[in-house]
Amino acid sequence: MEPLAHGLYEALLDERLKEVLRLHPDLHPVFGKLDPEEEPSRYASFVSQVLYQALSESSSEKRMILVNHLLERIALDGGLDHLADKRLVFI
């Protein structure tokens, strides 16, 4: 696991960061709660980074399948039926 460079970060606590902090007890993290108004943009940014990495490591066909699956889950699990037509179409 790659260590973090020294510095101040505004990062969401994910499993990777949690593990880095566990392995480096000399680090002294300070966490706070997100303002509910910031949550959509901060979560979207986080998901965007993860999604970009996943898509970069996939074939074209798998990319489209992954994106459509993600969009379907968002529409279904979020109760956002009006987003159900936001699917990529194979040409």
Long-range contacts (C-beta under 8 A, 24 or more apart in sequence): 12-42, 12-43, 12-46, 14-46, 64-88, 64-90
